[in-house]
Amino acid sequence: MIGSLGILNFFILMVFMANNVQVLLGGQILCGLCWGVFATLAPAYASEVCPTNLRGYMTTYVNLCWAIGQLLASGVLTGCLDIKGEWGYRIPFAVQWVRSLDS
């Protein structure tokens, strides 16, 4: 998971710096692979590490965090709707990039 997080930082940079739609698409596909690792390993890790009586709560909390993240992402995207030019799509990726560097 840590390796995937490190690689994700590079892929987000690739998407942020994309100068054509082909690089943007390739970066998004590669980011999706890293997100798939997180979606697969996080609940499995939580269910293996937690005590038996807390496993259900922790795996549910992992899914809750995904839902909260989607709500935050929709808020960022809504805030960037009125921005004209390339920064209208670069700012959401920059916010995601800063957040992944913080983890």
Rosetta blueprint (number, residue, H / E / L):
1 M L
2 I H
3 G H
4 S H
5 L H
6 G H
7 I H
8 L H
9 N H
10 F H
11 F H
12 I H
13 L H
14 M H
15 V H
16 F H
17 M L
18 A L
19 N L
20 N L
21 V H
22 Q H
23 V H
24 L H
25 L H
26 G H
27 G H
28 Q H
29 I H
30 L H
31 C H
32 G H
33 L H
34 C H
35 W H
36 G H
37 V H
38 F H
39 A H
40 T H
41 L H
42 A H
43 P H
44 A H
45 Y H
46 A H
47 S H
48 E H
49 V H
50 C L
51 P L
52 T H
53 N H
54 L H
55 R H
56 G H
57 Y H
58 M H
59 T H
60 T H
61 Y H
62 V H
63 N H
64 L H
65 C H
66 W H
67 A H
68 I H
69 G H
70 Q H
71 L H
72 L H
73 A H
74 S H
75 G H
76 V H
77 L H
78 T H
79 G H
80 C L
81 L L
82 D L
83 I L
84 K L
85 G L
86 E L
87 W H
88 G H
89 Y H
90 R H
91 I H
92 P H
93 F H
94 A H
95 V H
96 Q H
97 W H
98 V H
99 R H
100 S H
101 L H
102 D H
103 S L
